[in-house]
Amino acid sequence: MVLEQLRTVKDPELHKDLVTLNMIKDVSVKGSRVGVHVELTTPACPLKDQISRDVNAAVRRISGVETVDIEWSAQVRSSRAPSKTLPGVKNVVAVGAGKGGVGKSTAAVLLAFGLKRSGASVGLMDSDVYGPSIPTMTGVEGHRPEVNGQLIVPADADGVKIMSIGFMVERDKPLIWRGPMAHGVVRQFLEQVDWGELDYLIVDLPPGTGDVPLTLAQQIPMTGAVVVCTPQDVALIDARRAVKMYEQLNVPCIGIIENMSYYLCPKCGHRDELFDHGGAAAAAKELGVPFLGEIPLNVKIRLHGDDGRPNKLFTDTPDYVQQAIMHVVEATAGQISVRSSLQVLSPTLTVE
């Protein structure tokens, strides 16, 4: 009886019921009290509250039920085809941009540490070989990686595994490399780093549409790519090019993030849209890809990035900034879960 009612509860994004999606792990009935164990497909599920309401409503329609206790757990599902490269990594997400200066690395750090804070196991690979900023932003600058057997051991930044070319070169030394050398570094980071078991590997790409995205697409099955842009027209033109590039490489676009979306004066609350506003959402709609949210301009985002304290972004920023960041993290996790579940259910199933 309880399972029959739960078959009426559909995942809001997949439009399939929780039983078919194998999200109901246990049901118990003790008199008028019913217990339901729901396993989410990501600990950063953006629709947990809605699922809770729907499960409560469905089970309470059974005569005699007075109380519904929901137990939650999360098991991130893999969206990748089996591969000898990164066999323990469930999802590989590239973060790119059509041009530099739009906050791509900041977005990669926010996603990695936001997913980690939600309870997932996460790695962050800095493949921006010409401008590696991830060590500085995550507080592990100056780290010298150790080798265990034939594998490089990544740095640990508050539980997030970090690998960057910045660990291997002097801080101010420019890397004047041709494409094949960058290609070789990316291959080494994929094949010779001990990433272990990860729910998500976030890959910070160099800006533009060059060798590194091509190398990634050729080397490993990727979950998809997140494109970061600012609202002004010039940045949006380049963002469209980036989305089209991923399409040509058969890498799904998980969505677009609008960074530096607006600025709120901390003294008077006045809102300024310095670089325009809403362009990324319009571009996402035009291109038929998800819009993952907007991140405002705020001085503490810069300060904590410069100081290498990424977790402070989630605790020592204004509430509206924290909410905006977590919305982006949860929306991204939700889109990854959709792709993972679609692959498990049927290669022909599409999201309505």
URWO-V94581 format. One record per residue. RES is the residue in one small letter. D_CENTER is the distance of its C-alpha to the mean C-alpha in Angstrom with 1 decimal. Layout:
# URWO-V94581
RES_D_CENTER ; RES_D_CENTER
This chain:
# URWO-V94581
m_37.5 ; v_34.2 ; l_32.2 ; e_33.9 ; q_32.7 ; l_29.2 ; r_29.3 ; t_29.6 ; v_26.2 ; k_23.6 ; d_19.8 ; p_19.3 ; e_16.9 ; l_18.5 ; h_22.0 ; k_23.1 ; d_24.6 ; l_23.2 ; v_26.0 ; t_25.4 ; l_21.7 ; n_22.9 ; m_21.3 ; i_24.7 ; k_25.7 ; d_28.9 ; v_31.4 ; s_34.3 ; v_37.2 ; k_39.6 ; g_42.1 ; s_40.5 ; r_37.2 ; v_34.4 ; g_31.4 ; v_28.3 ; h_25.5 ; v_22.2 ; e_19.4 ; l_16.0 ; t_13.5 ; t_10.8 ; p_12.0 ; a_9.7 ; c_11.6 ; p_12.4 ; l_15.7 ; k_17.2 ; d_20.1 ; q_21.1 ; i_21.2 ; s_23.3 ; r_25.7 ; d_26.1 ; v_26.8 ; n_29.3 ; a_31.0 ; a_31.3 ; v_32.8 ; r_35.1 ; r_36.7 ; i_38.4 ; s_41.9 ; g_42.4 ; v_38.8 ; e_38.6 ; t_35.5 ; v_32.0 ; d_30.1 ; i_26.4 ; e_25.0 ; w_21.2 ; s_19.2 ; a_15.9 ; q_15.5 ; v_12.2 ; r_13.6 ; s_13.5 ; s_12.9 ; r_14.8 ; a_18.5 ; p_20.5 ; s_20.7 ; k_22.7 ; t_20.0 ; l_17.4 ; p_19.0 ; g_17.3 ; v_13.7 ; k_12.4 ; n_9.3 ; v_9.1 ; v_6.6 ; a_8.7 ; v_8.5 ; g_12.1 ; a_14.8 ; g_18.3 ; k_19.9 ; g_19.8 ; g_19.9 ; v_17.3 ; g_15.0 ; k_12.5 ; s_12.6 ; t_12.4 ; a_9.1 ; a_7.8 ; v_9.6 ; l_8.5 ; l_4.8 ; a_6.6 ; f_9.4 ; g_8.2 ; l_6.9 ; k_10.1 ; r_12.2 ; s_11.5 ; g_13.0 ; a_10.8 ; s_11.9 ; v_9.7 ; g_11.0 ; l_10.6 ; m_12.9 ; d_14.6 ; s_16.2 ; d_17.5 ; v_20.9 ; y_23.0 ; g_21.3 ; p_19.4 ; s_18.4 ; i_15.8 ; p_18.8 ; t_20.2 ; m_17.2 ; t_16.5 ; g_20.2 ; v_21.0 ; e_23.0 ; g_26.2 ; h_24.8 ; r_26.7 ; p_25.1 ; e_27.3 ; v_28.1 ; n_28.4 ; g_30.5 ; q_29.1 ; l_25.5 ; i_24.0 ; v_22.7 ; p_19.5 ; a_19.8 ; d_18.6 ; a_17.2 ; d_17.3 ; g_16.1 ; v_13.3 ; k_14.8 ; i_15.3 ; m_17.1 ; s_18.5 ; i_21.7 ; g_22.4 ; f_23.7 ; m_26.3 ; v_27.8 ; e_29.6 ; r_27.7 ; d_29.9 ; k_30.5 ; p_29.4 ; l_28.2 ; i_30.4 ; w_29.2 ; r_29.6 ; g_27.0 ; p_28.1 ; m_27.6 ; a_24.0 ; h_23.6 ; g_25.2 ; v_23.0 ; v_19.8 ; r_21.7 ; q_22.7 ; f_19.3 ; l_18.3 ; e_21.7 ; q_23.2 ; v_20.6 ; d_20.7 ; w_17.0 ; g_18.4 ; e_16.6 ; l_12.8 ; d_10.4 ; y_7.5 ; l_8.6 ; i_6.9 ; v_9.8 ; d_11.2 ; l_13.8 ; p_17.1 ; p_17.9 ; g_19.7 ; t_20.3 ; g_22.0 ; d_22.3 ; v_19.1 ; p_17.0 ; l_20.1 ; t_20.3 ; l_16.8 ; a_17.5 ; q_20.9 ; q_20.1 ; i_17.4 ; p_16.1 ; m_12.5 ; t_10.2 ; g_9.8 ; a_9.2 ; v_7.8 ; v_11.1 ; v_12.0 ; c_15.6 ; t_18.2 ; p_20.6 ; q_23.7 ; d_25.1 ; v_25.0 ; a_21.3 ; l_20.7 ; i_23.1 ; d_21.1 ; a_17.8 ; r_19.7 ; r_20.9 ; a_17.4 ; v_16.5 ; k_19.9 ; m_19.5 ; y_16.5 ; e_18.7 ; q_21.5 ; l_19.7 ; n_18.7 ; v_15.0 ; p_13.5 ; c_11.9 ; i_8.9 ; g_10.0 ; i_11.3 ; i_10.9 ; e_14.4 ; n_14.8 ; m_18.3 ; s_18.9 ; y_21.9 ; y_23.8 ; l_25.6 ; c_28.7 ; p_28.7 ; k_32.4 ; c_33.2 ; g_29.9 ; h_30.6 ; r_27.7 ; d_27.7 ; e_25.6 ; l_26.3 ; f_24.5 ; d_25.1 ; h_22.6 ; g_21.0 ; g_21.1 ; a_17.5 ; a_17.8 ; a_21.0 ; a_19.7 ; a_17.0 ; k_19.8 ; e_22.1 ; l_19.9 ; g_18.9 ; v_15.1 ; p_13.0 ; f_13.0 ; l_9.9 ; g_12.1 ; e_14.1 ; i_14.2 ; p_17.9 ; l_20.0 ; n_21.1 ; v_23.0 ; k_21.4 ; i_18.0 ; r_20.1 ; l_22.3 ; h_19.7 ; g_18.0 ; d_21.6 ; d_22.6 ; g_19.7 ; r_18.9 ; p_15.2 ; n_15.7 ; k_18.3 ; l_15.8 ; f_15.4 ; t_19.1 ; d_21.2 ; t_20.2 ; p_21.8 ; d_20.7 ; y_19.7 ; v_17.3 ; q_15.8 ; q_15.6 ; a_14.1 ; i_11.3 ; m_10.6 ; h_11.0 ; v_8.2 ; v_5.8 ; e_7.9 ; a_8.2 ; t_4.8 ; a_5.4 ; g_8.8 ; q_8.7 ; i_7.5 ; s_10.3 ; v_12.6 ; r_12.6 ; s_13.2 ; s_15.9 ; l_17.4 ; q_17.9 ; v_19.6 ; l_21.7 ; s_23.0 ; p_22.2 ; t_24.0 ; l_22.4 ; t_20.8 ; v_19.0 ; e_21.7
